[in-house]
Amino acid sequence: MRTLYAQSYTFAFDQTQLIEVLAALPSAPLKGLDLIGSATPVTDRTAVREAVLELIAYTNGCARAIEQLHSLPAIALTTFVCVEWVL
């Protein structure tokens, strides 16, 4: 009987790799950031209100995503074949 083994792979990010991946993500196009970065004062109250509401919604969405990531259960790898044993 002949046994074939799959290559072993690393399935996790270390902290440095995770920071690099997150830093490479593009910035979200938010009206509030555009208003903050504008050289002229903003006098349109409707534009300011929309920008603030968008920033609040974005912040709340980020908080929900963090909570969901935090509560993810561990995933059991039942088909993973470990080819090498490190001593």
A tleap script that builds the chain and sets N, CA, C and O, in Angstrom:
source leaprc.protein.ff14SB
mol = sequence {
  NMET ARG THR LEU TYR ALA GLN SER TYR THR
  PHE ALA PHE ASP GLN THR GLN LEU ILE GLU
  VAL LEU ALA ALA LEU PRO SER ALA PRO LEU
  LYS GLY LEU ASP LEU ILE GLY SER ALA THR
  PRO VAL THR ASP ARG THR ALA VAL ARG GLU
  ALA VAL LEU GLU LEU ILE ALA TYR THR ASN
  GLY CYS ALA ARG ALA ILE GLU GLN LEU HIE
  SER LEU PRO ALA ILE ALA LEU THR THR PHE
  VAL CYS VAL GLU TRP VAL CLEU
}
set mol.1.N position { 0.848 -1.182 0.000 }
set mol.1.CA position { 0.000 0.000 0.000 }
set mol.1.C position { 0.889 1.239 0.000 }
set mol.1.O position { 1.870 1.315 0.740 }
set mol.2.N position { 0.543 2.179 -0.816 }
set mol.2.CA position { 1.333 3.404 -0.951 }
set mol.2.C position { 0.581 4.567 -0.302 }
set mol.2.O position { -0.609 4.757 -0.555 }
set mol.3.N position { 1.266 5.335 0.524 }
set mol.3.CA position { 0.638 6.465 1.205 }
set mol.3.C position { 1.198 7.763 0.630 }
set mol.3.O position { 2.412 7.949 0.540 }
set mol.4.N position { 0.293 8.653 0.244 }
set mol.4.CA position { 0.689 9.959 -0.263 }
set mol.4.C position { 0.378 11.023 0.771 }
set mol.4.O position { -0.685 11.004 1.392 }
set mol.5.N position { 1.294 11.940 0.952 }
set mol.5.CA position { 1.097 13.010 1.921 }
set mol.5.C position { 1.005 14.349 1.199 }
set mol.5.O position { 1.718 14.599 0.227 }
set mol.6.N position { 0.137 15.182 1.682 }
set mol.6.CA position { 0.025 16.530 1.131 }
set mol.6.C position { 1.117 17.407 1.716 }
set mol.6.O position { 1.660 17.115 2.781 }
set mol.7.N position { 1.433 18.486 1.008 }
set mol.7.CA position { 2.382 19.450 1.561 }
set mol.7.C position { 1.768 20.087 2.791 }
set mol.7.O position { 0.550 20.247 2.874 }
set mol.8.N position { 2.604 20.448 3.741 }
set mol.8.CA position { 2.074 21.134 4.913 }
set mol.8.C position { 2.068 22.637 4.650 }
set mol.8.O position { 2.999 23.170 4.047 }
set mol.9.N position { 1.031 23.307 5.098 }
set mol.9.CA position { 0.864 24.730 4.911 }
set mol.9.C position { 0.629 25.391 6.261 }
set mol.9.O position { 0.154 24.756 7.203 }
set mol.10.N position { 0.962 26.659 6.342 }
set mol.10.CA position { 0.665 27.437 7.527 }
set mol.10.C position { -0.674 28.119 7.311 }
set mol.10.O position { -0.866 28.811 6.312 }
set mol.11.N position { -1.603 27.929 8.241 }
set mol.11.CA position { -2.952 28.444 8.095 }
set mol.11.C position { -3.230 29.666 8.958 }
set mol.11.O position { -4.388 30.048 9.125 }
set mol.12.N position { -2.211 30.274 9.500 }
set mol.12.CA position { -2.443 31.391 10.406 }
set mol.12.C position { -1.528 32.562 10.041 }
set mol.12.O position { -0.454 32.387 9.465 }
set mol.13.N position { -1.988 33.747 10.394 }
set mol.13.CA position { -1.178 34.946 10.247 }
set mol.13.C position { -0.534 35.238 11.589 }
set mol.13.O position { -1.149 35.052 12.638 }
set mol.14.N position { 0.706 35.696 11.548 }
set mol.14.CA position { 1.232 36.238 12.790 }
set mol.14.C position { 0.847 37.718 12.828 }
set mol.14.O position { 0.280 38.239 11.868 }
set mol.15.N position { 1.145 38.372 13.905 }
set mol.15.CA position { 0.706 39.753 14.103 }
set mol.15.C position { 1.255 40.686 13.025 }
set mol.15.O position { 0.536 41.564 12.546 }
set mol.16.N position { 2.506 40.510 12.641 }
set mol.16.CA position { 3.117 41.367 11.630 }
set mol.16.C position { 2.422 41.199 10.280 }
set mol.16.O position { 2.153 42.187 9.596 }
set mol.17.N position { 2.130 39.959 9.894 }
set mol.17.CA position { 1.452 39.718 8.619 }
set mol.17.C position { 0.051 40.305 8.630 }
set mol.17.O position { -0.385 40.879 7.632 }
set mol.18.N position { -0.650 40.170 9.728 }
set mol.18.CA position { -2.000 40.713 9.828 }
set mol.18.C position { -1.980 42.236 9.700 }
set mol.18.O position { -2.830 42.809 9.018 }
set mol.19.N position { -1.028 42.888 10.344 }
set mol.19.CA position { -0.901 44.346 10.241 }
set mol.19.C position { -0.627 44.752 8.799 }
set mol.19.O position { -1.195 45.731 8.315 }
set mol.20.N position { 0.236 44.012 8.107 }
set mol.20.CA position { 0.546 44.320 6.711 }
set mol.20.C position { -0.690 44.172 5.821 }
set mol.20.O position { -0.931 45.005 4.947 }
set mol.21.N position { -1.467 43.117 6.042 }
set mol.21.CA position { -2.677 42.895 5.248 }
set mol.21.C position { -3.681 44.017 5.489 }
set mol.21.O position { -4.248 44.561 4.541 }
set mol.22.N position { -3.898 44.360 6.745 }
set mol.22.CA position { -4.864 45.410 7.068 }
set mol.22.C position { -4.392 46.778 6.573 }
set mol.22.O position { -5.209 47.590 6.139 }
set mol.23.N position { -3.101 47.037 6.634 }
set mol.23.CA position { -2.573 48.320 6.164 }
set mol.23.C position { -2.689 48.456 4.648 }
set mol.23.O position { -2.769 49.569 4.128 }
set mol.24.N position { -2.699 47.329 3.940 }
set mol.24.CA position { -2.799 47.367 2.486 }
set mol.24.C position { -4.229 47.597 1.994 }
set mol.24.O position { -4.440 47.858 0.809 }
set mol.25.N position { -5.204 47.505 2.887 }
set mol.25.CA position { -6.588 47.742 2.484 }
set mol.25.C position { -6.788 49.213 2.128 }
set mol.25.O position { -6.224 50.090 2.783 }
set mol.26.N position { -7.584 49.487 1.098 }
set mol.26.CA position { -7.822 50.890 0.744 }
set mol.26.C position { -8.688 51.578 1.796 }
set mol.26.O position { -9.480 50.933 2.483 }
set mol.27.N position { -8.530 52.873 1.908 }
set mol.27.CA position { -9.342 53.652 2.850 }
set mol.27.C position { -10.787 53.705 2.373 }
set mol.27.O position { -11.059 53.696 1.172 }
set mol.28.N position { -11.697 53.760 3.321 }
set mol.28.CA position { -13.116 53.888 2.980 }
set mol.28.C position { -13.387 55.316 2.523 }
set mol.28.O position { -12.926 56.264 3.159 }
set mol.29.N position { -14.127 55.483 1.431 }
set mol.29.CA position { -14.438 56.839 0.962 }
set mol.29.C position { -15.552 57.453 1.804 }
set mol.29.O position { -16.733 57.246 1.524 }
set mol.30.N position { -15.183 58.198 2.820 }
set mol.30.CA position { -16.160 58.797 3.728 }
set mol.30.C position { -16.260 60.301 3.501 }
set mol.30.O position { -15.247 60.985 3.355 }
set mol.31.N position { -17.485 60.804 3.472 }
set mol.31.CA position { -17.720 62.233 3.254 }
set mol.31.C position { -17.088 63.072 4.366 }
set mol.31.O position { -16.559 64.154 4.115 }
set mol.32.N position { -17.150 62.562 5.589 }
set mol.32.CA position { -16.599 63.299 6.722 }
set mol.32.C position { -15.112 63.538 6.588 }
set mol.32.O position { -14.626 64.618 6.922 }
set mol.33.N position { -14.381 62.547 6.103 }
set mol.33.CA position { -12.940 62.723 5.919 }
set mol.33.C position { -12.653 63.730 4.820 }
set mol.33.O position { -11.689 64.492 4.905 }
set mol.34.N position { -13.492 63.734 3.783 }
set mol.34.CA position { -13.334 64.742 2.729 }
set mol.34.C position { -13.585 66.142 3.270 }
set mol.34.O position { -12.869 67.082 2.924 }
set mol.35.N position { -14.599 66.284 4.119 }
set mol.35.CA position { -14.905 67.601 4.691 }
set mol.35.C position { -13.791 68.070 5.628 }
set mol.35.O position { -13.427 69.246 5.632 }
set mol.36.N position { -13.260 67.149 6.412 }
set mol.36.CA position { -12.179 67.510 7.330 }
set mol.36.C position { -10.949 67.955 6.550 }
set mol.36.O position { -10.259 68.893 6.949 }
set mol.37.N position { -10.676 67.279 5.437 }
set mol.37.CA position { -9.492 67.601 4.651 }
set mol.37.C position { -9.664 68.765 3.689 }
set mol.37.O position { -8.706 69.176 3.034 }
set mol.38.N position { -10.879 69.301 3.596 }
set mol.38.CA position { -11.080 70.401 2.648 }
set mol.38.C position { -10.453 71.685 3.173 }
set mol.38.O position { -10.405 71.923 4.380 }
set mol.39.N position { -9.970 72.511 2.239 }
set mol.39.CA position { -9.296 73.755 2.602 }
set mol.39.C position { -10.284 74.871 2.916 }
set mol.39.O position { -9.934 75.844 3.585 }
set mol.40.N position { -11.506 74.736 2.439 }
set mol.40.CA position { -12.505 75.786 2.655 }
set mol.40.C position { -13.448 75.384 3.773 }
set mol.40.O position { -13.746 74.200 3.925 }
set mol.41.N position { -13.925 76.335 4.556 }
set mol.41.CA position { -14.880 76.014 5.618 }
set mol.41.C position { -16.198 75.491 5.031 }
set mol.41.O position { -16.640 75.941 3.973 }
set mol.42.N position { -16.800 74.559 5.717 }
set mol.42.CA position { -18.056 73.976 5.255 }
set mol.42.C position { -19.208 74.711 5.918 }
set mol.42.O position { -19.286 74.781 7.145 }
set mol.43.N position { -20.092 75.253 5.112 }
set mol.43.CA position { -21.242 75.986 5.647 }
set mol.43.C position { -22.561 75.268 5.395 }
set mol.43.O position { -23.597 75.660 5.933 }
set mol.44.N position { -22.526 74.223 4.581 }
set mol.44.CA position { -23.741 73.475 4.269 }
set mol.44.C position { -24.051 72.494 5.409 }
set mol.44.O position { -23.374 71.478 5.562 }
set mol.45.N position { -25.084 72.812 6.208 }
set mol.45.CA position { -25.423 71.986 7.370 }
set mol.45.C position { -25.877 70.587 6.964 }
set mol.45.O position { -25.634 69.615 7.680 }
set mol.46.N position { -26.537 70.493 5.815 }
set mol.46.CA position { -26.993 69.183 5.349 }
set mol.46.C position { -25.801 68.279 5.031 }
set mol.46.O position { -25.814 67.092 5.359 }
set mol.47.N position { -24.778 68.838 4.394 }
set mol.47.CA position { -23.579 68.056 4.066 }
set mol.47.C position { -22.875 67.598 5.338 }
set mol.47.O position { -22.411 66.460 5.415 }
set mol.48.N position { -22.792 68.471 6.330 }
set mol.48.CA position { -22.150 68.120 7.598 }
set mol.48.C position { -22.952 67.022 8.301 }
set mol.48.O position { -22.385 66.062 8.823 }
set mol.49.N position { -24.272 67.178 8.305 }
set mol.49.CA position { -25.139 66.185 8.950 }
set mol.49.C position { -24.976 64.820 8.286 }
set mol.49.O position { -24.837 63.813 8.980 }
set mol.50.N position { -24.991 64.769 6.956 }
set mol.50.CA position { -24.815 63.504 6.229 }
set mol.50.C position { -23.449 62.890 6.517 }
set mol.50.O position { -23.334 61.678 6.698 }
set mol.51.N position { -22.429 63.717 6.560 }
set mol.51.CA position { -21.082 63.222 6.829 }
set mol.51.C position { -20.977 62.642 8.235 }
set mol.51.O position { -20.359 61.595 8.430 }
set mol.52.N position { -21.571 63.310 9.205 }
set mol.52.CA position { -21.533 62.822 10.591 }
set mol.52.C position { -22.296 61.513 10.710 }
set mol.52.O position { -21.819 60.575 11.349 }
set mol.53.N position { -23.472 61.437 10.105 }
set mol.53.CA position { -24.252 60.202 10.153 }
set mol.53.C position { -23.506 59.049 9.477 }
set mol.53.O position { -23.560 57.911 9.944 }
set mol.54.N position { -22.815 59.345 8.386 }
set mol.54.CA position { -22.040 58.316 7.699 }
set mol.54.C position { -20.883 57.826 8.571 }
set mol.54.O position { -20.619 56.626 8.640 }
set mol.55.N position { -20.193 58.760 9.239 }
set mol.55.CA position { -19.095 58.371 10.132 }
set mol.55.C position { -19.596 57.529 11.303 }
set mol.55.O position { -18.945 56.561 11.694 }
set mol.56.N position { -20.745 57.892 11.862 }
set mol.56.CA position { -21.321 57.122 12.968 }
set mol.56.C position { -21.690 55.719 12.499 }
set mol.56.O position { -21.405 54.738 13.185 }
set mol.57.N position { -22.326 55.621 11.325 }
set mol.57.CA position { -22.709 54.305 10.791 }
set mol.57.C position { -21.475 53.452 10.505 }
set mol.57.O position { -21.473 52.251 10.774 }
set mol.58.N position { -20.431 54.068 9.961 }
set mol.58.CA position { -19.194 53.339 9.672 }
set mol.58.C position { -18.546 52.839 10.963 }
set mol.58.O position { -18.104 51.693 11.038 }
set mol.59.N position { -18.494 53.702 11.975 }
set mol.59.CA position { -17.914 53.322 13.270 }
set mol.59.C position { -18.703 52.186 13.906 }
set mol.59.O position { -18.116 51.239 14.430 }
set mol.60.N position { -20.027 52.272 13.863 }
set mol.60.CA position { -20.864 51.203 14.421 }
set mol.60.C position { -20.680 49.898 13.652 }
set mol.60.O position { -20.650 48.822 14.249 }
set mol.61.N position { -20.558 49.991 12.332 }
set mol.61.CA position { -20.318 48.793 11.522 }
set mol.61.C position { -18.996 48.136 11.852 }
set mol.61.O position { -18.904 46.910 11.916 }
set mol.62.N position { -17.968 48.950 12.063 }
set mol.62.CA position { -16.659 48.422 12.457 }
set mol.62.C position { -16.732 47.734 13.820 }
set mol.62.O position { -16.136 46.676 14.017 }
set mol.63.N position { -17.456 48.331 14.749 }
set mol.63.CA position { -17.604 47.741 16.089 }
set mol.63.C position { -18.329 46.400 16.002 }
set mol.63.O position { -17.947 45.444 16.677 }
set mol.64.N position { -19.373 46.324 15.172 }
set mol.64.CA position { -20.089 45.053 15.001 }
set mol.64.C position { -19.187 43.990 14.378 }
set mol.64.O position { -19.224 42.827 14.780 }
set mol.65.N position { -18.382 44.387 13.403 }
set mol.65.CA position { -17.470 43.433 12.763 }
set mol.65.C position { -16.444 42.905 13.761 }
set mol.65.O position { -16.124 41.716 13.757 }
set mol.66.N position { -15.934 43.781 14.610 }
set mol.66.CA position { -14.973 43.347 15.635 }
set mol.66.C position { -15.629 42.363 16.598 }
set mol.66.O position { -15.017 41.360 16.963 }
set mol.67.N position { -16.861 42.635 17.013 }
set mol.67.CA position { -17.565 41.719 17.913 }
set mol.67.C position { -17.787 40.358 17.258 }
set mol.67.O position { -17.646 39.321 17.908 }
set mol.68.N position { -18.134 40.364 15.970 }
set mol.68.CA position { -18.348 39.100 15.269 }
set mol.68.C position { -17.049 38.317 15.130 }
set mol.68.O position { -17.040 37.098 15.307 }
set mol.69.N position { -15.960 38.997 14.819 }
set mol.69.CA position { -14.669 38.323 14.721 }
set mol.69.C position { -14.229 37.770 16.068 }
set mol.69.O position { -13.665 36.679 16.151 }
set mol.70.N position { -14.493 38.534 17.119 }
set mol.70.CA position { -14.095 38.113 18.458 }
set mol.70.C position { -14.849 36.858 18.901 }
set mol.70.O position { -14.299 36.030 19.627 }
set mol.71.N position { -16.087 36.715 18.473 }
set mol.71.CA position { -16.900 35.596 18.948 }
set mol.71.C position { -16.890 34.391 18.007 }
set mol.71.O position { -17.675 33.462 18.199 }
set mol.72.N position { -16.022 34.384 16.996 }
set mol.72.CA position { -15.946 33.229 16.108 }
set mol.72.C position { -15.426 32.011 16.869 }
set mol.72.O position { -14.452 32.115 17.614 }
set mol.73.N position { -16.062 30.871 16.687 }
set mol.73.CA position { -15.558 29.668 17.352 }
set mol.73.C position { -14.329 29.118 16.615 }
set mol.73.O position { -14.084 29.441 15.453 }
set mol.74.N position { -13.586 28.300 17.307 }
set mol.74.CA position { -12.432 27.649 16.693 }
set mol.74.C position { -12.923 26.645 15.651 }
set mol.74.O position { -14.003 26.071 15.794 }
set mol.75.N position { -12.132 26.440 14.613 }
set mol.75.CA position { -12.490 25.500 13.555 }
set mol.75.C position { -11.562 24.294 13.661 }
set mol.75.O position { -10.339 24.427 13.603 }
set mol.76.N position { -12.154 23.133 13.814 }
set mol.76.CA position { -11.369 21.909 13.909 }
set mol.76.C position { -10.951 21.470 12.511 }
set mol.76.O position { -11.789 21.379 11.614 }
set mol.77.N position { -9.679 21.200 12.320 }
set mol.77.CA position { -9.178 20.721 11.037 }
set mol.77.C position { -9.130 19.194 11.079 }
set mol.77.O position { -8.148 18.613 11.540 }
set mol.78.N position { -10.182 18.556 10.602 }
set mol.78.CA position { -10.271 17.095 10.687 }
set mol.78.C position { -9.542 16.397 9.556 }
set mol.78.O position { -9.222 15.214 9.671 }
set mol.79.N position { -9.272 17.102 8.461 }
set mol.79.CA position { -8.622 16.453 7.323 }
set mol.79.C position { -7.180 16.899 7.134 }
set mol.79.O position { -6.561 16.568 6.122 }
set mol.80.N position { -6.645 17.629 8.068 }
set mol.80.CA position { -5.281 18.141 7.962 }
set mol.80.C position { -4.282 17.028 8.255 }
set mol.80.O position { -4.374 16.353 9.280 }
set mol.81.N position { -3.336 16.843 7.351 }
set mol.81.CA position { -2.292 15.834 7.527 }
set mol.81.C position { -0.994 16.549 7.880 }
set mol.81.O position { -0.516 17.380 7.108 }
set mol.82.N position { -0.430 16.240 9.023 }
set mol.82.CA position { 0.821 16.865 9.456 }
set mol.82.C position { 1.967 15.954 9.011 }
set mol.82.O position { 2.138 14.854 9.536 }
set mol.83.N position { 2.737 16.419 8.049 }
set mol.83.CA position { 3.805 15.614 7.467 }
set mol.83.C position { 5.052 15.661 8.339 }
set mol.83.O position { 5.741 14.652 8.485 }
set mol.84.N position { 5.347 16.805 8.913 }
set mol.84.CA position { 6.582 16.960 9.664 }
set mol.84.C position { 6.285 17.089 11.157 }
set mol.84.O position { 5.300 17.707 11.561 }
set mol.85.N position { 7.144 16.503 11.948 }
set mol.85.CA position { 7.043 16.634 13.413 }
set mol.85.C position { 8.270 17.406 13.873 }
set mol.85.O position { 9.401 16.977 13.643 }
set mol.86.N position { 8.052 18.525 14.513 }
set mol.86.CA position { 9.169 19.343 14.995 }
set mol.86.C position { 9.472 18.936 16.425 }
set mol.86.O position { 8.575 18.857 17.264 }
set mol.87.N position { 10.714 18.683 16.688 }
set mol.87.CA position { 11.114 18.285 18.045 }
set mol.87.C position { 11.849 19.396 18.727 }
set mol.87.O position { 12.264 19.247 19.876 }
savepdb mol mol.pdb
quit
